[in-house]
């Protein structure tokens, strides 16, 4: 799933599990 779709799913109230190669990418996504 792409970043934009992930953010839209969260906006709609979905629970999303994100996986990344780096912790910093996950931290950045969490802040958004």
QUIWOZI-V634242 format. One record per run of one state. SS is the DSSP state (a for helix, b for strand, c for the rest). FROM is the first residue (numbers start at 1). TO is the last residue. Records with the same first field share a line. If there is no record, write none. Layout:
SS=FROM-TO, FROM-TO
This chain:
c=1-2, 12-22, 32-32
a=3-11, 23-31
